């Protein structure tokens, strides 16, 4: 991988998100997308993605927060609904989650996507980066090694200058959280260097943000993005809504192609 991998998260979250990602995939604007498998319309939405064509890696967006799991999790999800991210963080770092339950749910989500694809997913990452959390990361790496599937890392590229990135404090904290996964993943790492962390403020120019990420993105790194067309389903399921439209507009437009071409020319890719 000579240029950074551009990966759209959250396919499956809502019809407008899925439609936007499919358009970008069909136009060969994305290198990858990661798929949530926990919603009732998964079968029709993944079929539509496969019909969109385009050369795009498809990974599992392992989901452990906010929604209903695919199967029973009597300890982890007593109410039948997965915990909030804040609650999951506390429980994971206190090592108060049952790895067997996490492993069983990962198997269910992985198998659902693999069955729909007719092959194993191209990689595994996590909704809200849950793949890096204590106990969860062990479960994810175990399954990834068994199936020989890479896992997404969330560490910053090496040598990033102070102030070079938007939301650099947040990105650095995520990288700190992901350091153990990066240390243990070895050849199972999908990427080395992770970019795309932002505040999701509507006032931000997404093109300006993306150009800052490209300016420091080494070969082999990954830039996550969250394009979408806001709709009622998205508003009911997620707090990030309007900024998805801005990301979609940039990724679908000429500026994105020009910016990637400029990156390739500078890097000699």
N, C-alpha and C positions, 0 to 999 in steps of 0.2 A: 504494500500500500504506500504509494509515493506521496499522494496528497491526503489531507485529513478526510476521514470518513464522516459524512454528514448524515446524521441519524434522526429521524422524526420519531419522537416518543408518542405513546398513548393511542396508537391505532386500536379501535374497538371501544373507545371511551364514549363517543357520541356520533350520531350520523354526520354532522357537519365536520367534525375532525376527520372522520374516515373519508369523506368525499374529498376534502382538501388534500389529504395524503395520497389518495389514489390518483388525483390529477397530477401531482408532482411526480409520482412514480411513473405514470404513463409517459410523462414528458422527460423522463430520465434526469430529474432534478435532484433526486435523493440517492444516496448510496445504500441506505438501510432504513428500516422502520421496525419498531418493537411493538408487539401486539399484546393487548390485555385480553384474557380469555374468560373472564368471570361473568360476562353479561349474557342475557338471554338471546340476543340477536347475533351472537358470535358467528354462527354457521353461515348466515347470509352475508355478513360483513367480510369474513375472510374469503368467501367465494368471490365476492366482488373485487377484493384486492388481487387475488390470483388472476382474475380476468382482465385486470388493468394492463398487464404486460409490463415491460420495462425491466431492466436488470437491477434488481434491488434485493439486498439481503433481508431476510425476515427473521426476527428474533422474538423470544418470549420476554414480555414485560411483566416479570413476576410480581403479583399483587398480593400484599399482606395488610392493607389498610382500607378502612372506610366502607367497603362493599361486602357482599356476601361471598364466602368462599365456595368453591365448587363442591366440597364435601364437608362432612361433620368435623368440627374441631372443638371438642367438648371443653378443653382447658383454655385454648387460645381465643375461642370465639363462642363463649357460652350463650350469648344472645342470638347467635346465628349471623352476626355482623362482625366484620373484622374491626380491630381497634383503630383509634385515631393514630396519626403518626407520633404525636407526643406520648401517648400511652405505650406504643410499641417501642419507642426509644428507651423509655424508663425500664420497661420489662426486659428488653434485650440486654442493656448494659448491666442490669442487675442479675442477668442470666436466669430469668424467671420465665423462660419460654421452653416448651417441650420440643426438642429437636425432631422427635419422631412425628409429631403432628405437622411441623413445618415441612418435613421431608415428604409426607404423604400428600400435602396440598401442592407442593412443587411438582410432584409426579403427576398429579391430576391435571394441573395447568399445562405442563410440558406435553403430556400425552394428548391432551385435547388439541393443541396446536399441531403436534406432529401428525396426528390422524388427519386433520384438515389439509395439511400440506402434502401428505403422502410421503413424508421424509422427516428427518429430525430438523428442528429449527437451526438457523445459522449461528445463533449466539443466545446468551441469556443476559438480561440486565434486570433492573428492579424498578417498579413504580416508586418514586420518591427515594430511589437509591437503596432500597432495603437489602440488596445483595451484599452490602458491605457490613451489615450489623453483626454483632457477636451471635454465635450459634447459627444464624441464617447463612452467613458466609460459608461456614463449614458444610452445611447442607447443600448449598449451591455448588460449591467446588466438587463435592462428592459426586453429585449427579452429572456435572459437566465433564468430569474425568471419565465417568463410566460411559458416557455417550460421545466423548471426544468433541465437545462443543465449547467454543470460547466464551469467556465471561467479560463483561464490560468493566473496565477500571474507571475510577473517578479522581485520580490524582492529577494535579496540575502538571503540565510539561516542566521538565527540569530547567532551572535558570530563569524563571519569569521575574522580570524586574518589578520592584515595588511600584504600584500604581499603574501598571501596564494594562490591567484588565478591569472591566466593569465588575462591581461586586466582588472584588478580589478577596476581601475578608471572608465572605461566605464561601467562595470557591476554595480558599485555603482550608477552611474548617471541614468542608466536604472531603478534601484531599487527605486531611488528617484522619478522618473517619475511615477512609478507604485504604490507609497505608498497610494494614495487616493483610487485606485481601490482595493488594498488589505484591506484597512480599511473598505470599504463599502461592499465588496463581502460576508462576513460572510460564511455561509455554501455553497455558490455558488462557492467557490474557488476550482479549480481542484488540486492545489498544494500549499504548503507552503515552499518556497525556490526554487530559479531558478538559474540554472547553464548552461554553454555552450557558454558563450560570449567569442569571440576570435578575433584576428586581421585579420584572413584569409590570413596570410602570408604563401606562399608555403614552406618556410624554416622551419616552425614549425613541430615538430613531433606530430601528432594527438594523438597517444597513450599516449605520455607524458602529453598532455593537459587533456585527458580524465581521466587519473589516478589522476591528481590533483583535478579534479572535484569530482571524487569518494571519495577521501580522506576526503572531507568536506561535502559530501552529506548526510543530515539526512533522515531518513524515511519520506516519504511524499513529498519529493522534486522532481524536474523535471530537466532533462538534455536535452536541445535541441541539435539537430544536423542537418547537411545539406549534406547528402550523394548524390552522383550523378555521372553520366557518362557524361562528357562535350560533347556537340554537337552544331551544328550551331544555333539551336533554342534557346538554353540556352545563347549562346554568344550574341544573338540579344535581349534577354529579361532581362539579369541580369549581374551585374558586378562580381559576385562571380562564378567562373567557375572551375579553375584547382584544388582548394583545396577540391572541392566536391569529386573528385576521391580519394584523400587520406583518407577522412572520410569513403567513401564506402569500400575501401580496408581494413581498420582497423575493421570496424563493421562486415564485412563478414569473417574476419579471426579468427584464434584460439586465438590471444592475447586478443581480446575483451571478449570472453567467459571466459578466464582465469581471467581477471581483474574483471569481474562481480562475478565470483565464489569466488574470494578472498574477495571482498566486503561482500558478503553474509556470508562467514565464520567468518569474523571479527565482523559483526553485529549480528551474530547468527540468520540470516534470513532463 
